Every structure is written in structure tokens, then in C-alpha cells.
Amino acid sequence: MKVGFRADNDLDRDIVRGLLGLEPNIDFESEPLNGLDDEAVLLIALREDRILVTHDISTIPRSFSAFAKAATFRASFSYRKTTRSERLSNASI
């Protein structure tokens, strides 16, 4: 099974470009989802069977919690806070 990823609007596009530069065969959908609320973005990722990648730690955790409670499927949430310099350093590897 191939894992697919979906970029949220707030994800730094340099990360996506850097990742695709290192691994061009990765399944990473980065088309902007402008104007959509968190619940709509989560639903799109679910329907696409993709992992949502985001920098949004202010609203996504709450939205995900409400989304998962209302769902009839199993879901999980994980995040790792990084600094911009750490992201830039990792992108240059």
C-alpha cells in the first residue's frame, strides 16, 4: 500500500518542493485548498485517503478532535513542532 499525503494551505511550499526534489515518486498532493475550513480540508484528506500535513497547530487539533468524534471510522492525530531553521536545514539534506 502506497501512503499518500495532502498539503494543507498553511504548509510551507518549500517543504513540498524539497521533499519532491529528494523523492520525486512520493504521492504528495499540494494543490491549494483556498477558502476551506479545517473540517472541509480534513474531509478532503479522508476522501483522498491521504495523510494531512500542516503547520496549523492552533486550530487543526481542535477541528480534528471534533471531526474524529463525529466520524464512524478510526483516526489519529500526531504533530511535531519544528523551527523554521530546522525545516530549512532538513530541506537542504
N, C-alpha and C positions, 0 to 999 in steps of 0.2 A: 504494500500500500504506500503510495506516494503522499507525503504530507504537503499540503498547500497552505499558503499564508496570504493574508489580506492586510494591506496597509491602511490604517486609519488616516484621516485628513491631517492630523497633527504630527504624524511621523515625519521626521526629517528625511527628505527625499535623497539626501547624500548617502544615508544608510542603505536605502534600497539600491541606488546605483552602485555603491561599493560592494554590497553583497552579490548583486548580479554580475559585477565585474569579476569577483572571485569564483563564483559558482553560477555560470550562465544557465545551467539546466534547472535551477531551483524554480519551483512553481510559486511565484510571488506576484499577486495581483496588486497593482499600485494605482489604478485609475481612481482619481479623486471622487469622494463621496460628498461633495459640497452641499451644504444646507440640510443635511440629515442629522437627526438627533441620535444620541447614543444607542437607544433601543433599535432604531432602524439599521444602524451600522452593525450591531450585534446580530440582528436577524439576517442581514445580507451575508455575513461571515458564516453563519449557521447554514443557510441555504446553499452556499457555495462549498460547504464542508471544508472551511479554511480556519486556521488559527489567526485571530485578530492580533496585529502587532501595533502598539500605540505608545505614545509618551504620556497620554492623558491619565494621570493618577488622581486627578481631582474629582472627576465625575464618573469615569468608566467603572470603578469598583462598585459604587452605589448602583449604577444602572445595571451592571452585570448581576448583582445580588438580586435585584427585583426581577430581572429577566429570568434568572435561573429558578427562582421560587415559583414563577408563573408557568414554567415550562414542564413538559411531560417527558423530558429527556435528561440525561446525565450531563453535567457541565462542570468545568472547573476554571479557576482564575489564578494566575500567577503573575508576579511582576518583580522586576529587579531595577532599582533606581541606579542610574549612571550619570556621571557628569558629562558635559559636552566635550571636555578634553579627553575623557576616557573613550567616548564614542568616536572622536576623530582619530585617536590613537589606534583603536581597533579597526577602523575603516582603512587605515593605511597598511595593514598587515598583508 
